[in-house]
């Protein structure tokens, strides 16, 4: 197939490598013309994947018209920038298969990525899939075994995306639960910030395990309220992605929490980071969404308070531990 990957960060570049390795005609688009020029010269994305060679078979471009000449658009743009990218560059999704690999909830609108694309680009859900799961770009690009899930309301499209991406080091499962796949990928980033706070405060494995487990309960509650299938959150886009994001040295969201707990301000962290930590933006959206629909998410709420209300991390942890006693399943 002719496939365009929109967004040449680490994840977009890694996916372009996967698709090119499966003999698709791949175009990798970036909005930064200087970045594309540098990548053309060196065939390396030195900013995000140093040392990983981009084969000549991948077309590198800043031209949106080249990206539009495809059968499939793969979205690897950070969630908060998807709407302006489609407006500013005029990407054409009509009649194309659209695969989102972005994990977040849009600020203000509280829309999932599929909803943003439907609102902005008029995509049809029968042609849409979300590709998500425990998958750090650094490891995918170096062909370390990885498994993800392709979710589409149209099972034929889910299976088509599965076939396009699957190879010996990148195994794809398929699902029809788009809501669950998108929410799992978005909210786990918020919980990962809390896991980083645990690391930054020097707390132990018990605390980390508690946050992962209770964080998954919060994600599941939100998902069920919004129409997701409960079992989705026991799979790759739920528990799998949550584990890797809370534990990995590659996780930008976990790193944000760790640095906050060690005393850095959010502004300092943003200035020092090269890539976007989606969980910072999503924490605001998840907080607003949970309030709007009446779903209790205490961990996500404390992350919001630490990020945006300057609540000290030790106080947030104390408040979580001293909440009203409850049964585990409720």
N, C-alpha and C positions, 0 to 999 in steps of 0.2 A: 504493500500500500504506500501511497504518498502521505506522509505524516509530518505535520509541523508541531514542534514543541515551542510553546510560548513561555519565555522566561529562561535565561541562561545562567541562573544561579547554580549552586551545587546539585540540587535535585533535578532541575531541567536538563542539565548536562549529563547527569548519570542516566536518566531515562532515555535521552537521545542515544547514548552508547548502547543501552539494552536493545532499543529498536533497530539501530543500525546493525547490531550483531545478529539480528534476525532477518537481515536482508531487505528491510524496508527502505524506501527512499526518504531520508530524514532531513528536514530543515530545522535548524535551531535558531530561534529569533531572540534578540535582546534589544531593549530600548536604548541602551547606551552604545552609541556608534564607536566610541573609542575602545570599549571592551571587545566588541566584535572584531575590530581591526587588529587588536593585540592577539586575540585568539586565532585569527587567520594567519598571522605571522608565525606564531609559535606552535599552533595546534595544541595548546594547553590553556585551560581555564585557571590561571595562576592564582586568581583571587579566591576561588572556592574549592578547586580540586587540583592543587599543585602536584605535579608529577604524573598526572593521568593524561595520556595522549589521546587527542580527538582525531579519529581517522579522517582522511581526505574525503571519504564517502559522505560525510555529514556536511551539508551546506550551512554555512554560518552567515547570518544576514541581520541587517537592521531594517530591511525593507518589508513593510507589512504586506505588500502585494505578493511578494514571494511566499510569505507564510500562508497567505490565503489560498494559494494554488495547491490545495491538499484535500485528501479524502477524510482525514481525521485531524482535529485540533486537540493537542494535549496541553492543558492549562497547568503551568508550573509557576504562576505568578502569585506572590503573597496575597492573601484574601483581600486585604484592605485596598489593594491596588488593581484588582481585576476590573472593577467598574470604570475607573478612569482610563485604563489601558484600552478597553474596548471602545470607549467614546473617543479618545484622542487618536487612536491608530486605525479605527474603522475595520477591525477584524470581522470577517464574514463567516458566520456559523451556519448559514442557511444550507440545508441539505447535507451537512457534514455530521459525522460522528464526533461528539465532543466529550473528552475525558478530562475530568478534573482530578488533579493530584494535590490541590491546595487544601489546607486544613485550617479552617477558621470560621468565625461568624462575623458578618459585617457589622461594624459599629453603626449605631443610629437606627438602621433598618432592622437589625437582628435577623438578617437573612442568612441561610446557609448558601454555600457556593452555587448549588444548582439553582436556587431562587434568584441569586444575583444575576446569573447568566440568562435565565429566562426573562428577567426584567430588563436587562441591558441589551442582550443580543437576540432575544426572541427564540432561544433554543427550544426544541421539542423534547420533552422528557423521554420519548420513545427512542431518541438518538443519543441520550446522555448516559454516561457512566462515571462513577467515582472510583478511583483507584487509590487504595489506602491500606495501611497496615504498618508493622514494625520495620522500618526501612530507612536507615540513615544513608544519605547520598555517598558519604565517604566509603562505606562498605559495599554498596551496590556497584559503584564505579570500579572497585577493585575485585569485582566478581566473587565476593563472599556470599555464600548461600543465603537467600532472602525469600520470604513468602509474604504475599499481599493478597488482597481481595478486590475484585472488580464487581461493583454493585450497580445494577440498572433495573429500572422497572420493567424493561424489555429484556427478558432472559436471553434472547438471541444476541442482543448487543453485548450483554455481559459476557457471553461465551466468545463472541468475536474479539472483544478486548482481551480476554483471557488468552486466546490463541496468538494475538499480535505480540503480546509481551512475554509470554512464557518461554523460558529457555532453561538450560541445565542448572544455572545458578540463580534463576529468578522465577520462582514458582507462583502462579496466580490461581486462586480459587475464584468461584463466581457466586453471586448472591443477588437477590432481588430487593434487598432492604437498603435503599438509598438513604433514607432518613437516619437509620442507625449507623451506617458507614460514615456519613458526614459528621454526625454528632460525636461519635467515638473519636474520630480524628481531631475534632476541634477542642472538645472539652478535656481530653487527656493532657493537652498542653498546659491547661490551667492547673491541673493536679500536679504536673511535673514541676511547676514553680514551687509548690508547697514541698515537694520532695527535695528540691534544692535548698530550701530554707532549713529543712531538717539537717542536710549535710553541712550547711554553713554554721548552724548552731552546735555542731558536733554531737548530735544525737545519734542513736544507734540503729541497728537493723530492725529491732522491734518497732520503732517509730516509723521507719520507712515502710515496713510491711503493713502497718495499720493504715497509713495514708493511702497506699495503693489499693488496699481492700475496700476501705470506706469510700475512697474516691470513685472506685468502680460502682459502688452502690449509688452514689450521687449521679453519675453519668447514666446509669440504667434508669433511675427514677425520671430523669429529664427526658430520656429517649422514649420511655413508655408513654409519658404524658403527651409527647408530640407525634405519636403514632408509629414508633419503631418497634421491631420485633425483639423481645427481651433476650433471646439467645444470641443475637448479633453481638452483644457486649461481652459474651464469653469467648468470642473468637478473635481473629487477627486485628480487626478494626477497633476492638474494645480492649480486652485484657492484654492482648499481644502488644499493641501500640503503647498502652499505658506502662507496661513493664519496661520496654526499651527506653521510653522517654524519661521515665523516672530514675533509671539506673545508669544511663550511658554517659560517658565522658563527651560524646559528640552532641548531646542534647543542649541546644541553646536555651530552652526554657528552664531546664534544671539549673543551668549555669546562672541564669538571671536570679533565681531564688537564692542560690548559694551566695552570690555577691551582695544581694540585699541583706541577708542575714549577717554578713560580715561588715555591714555599715555603709556600703555604697548607696548613693541615691539612684533612682531610676534614670534620671537625666545623665548621670555619669556612665551608667551601664550602656545606655543607648549610644552615647558618643563613642564608646570603646568597641562596640560590636560591629562587625562587618556585615552580618546577616540579620534578617528580621526574626525576632522571637514572637511567633504568632500568639502565644499564650498571653502576652501582655495585653494585646488588643482584645483577644477573645474573653479575657477575664471580665472586662467591662461589659461585653455583650452577654456573657453567661449570667452575670449578676443581674442585669436588667431583665433578661429573658426569664430567669427563674422567679423573679419577683412578679413579673407580668402574669405568669401562668400558675403561680402558687406552688412551686416545687421547692422543698427544703434542700438546700445544698450548703451545709455549714463550712466545709473546707473551701469550696469555691468562693464563698462570701468572705472568709478570712483572707484569702489571697487578694481579693479586691481591696479590702481594707488596708492591707500592708502596702499594696501598690499605689493606691490612689487617695488614701486617707491617713497615710503616715503612721499607721498603727505599728508599734514595735513587734517584731516577729515573736519574741518570747511571750509577750502578752497574748498574741493571737493563738499560740500553741496552748497556753494555760486555759484560755476560754474554750477551746475545743475539748480539752480533757475534762473540764468541769461542767459541761452541759448537762441538762436533765437526763437522767438515766432512761434508756429505752431498750426494747428487745432488739436483737440483731436484725431480724427480718420484719420489716413493717412498711 
